[in-house]
């Protein structure tokens, strides 16, 4: 069992690094998408879902 300890710890470490990288990527992409959406809304572009909700009222 002791011979496999290094492999197991390295596997857990690699998994942790990959998962942390994916989570970081998701948060960075979320920030970029929100900025793009704010830019579009500031130029007057609106969401299609807003027009359906407005016409139903």
Beta strands, then each sheet from edge to edge (+ up, - down):
end
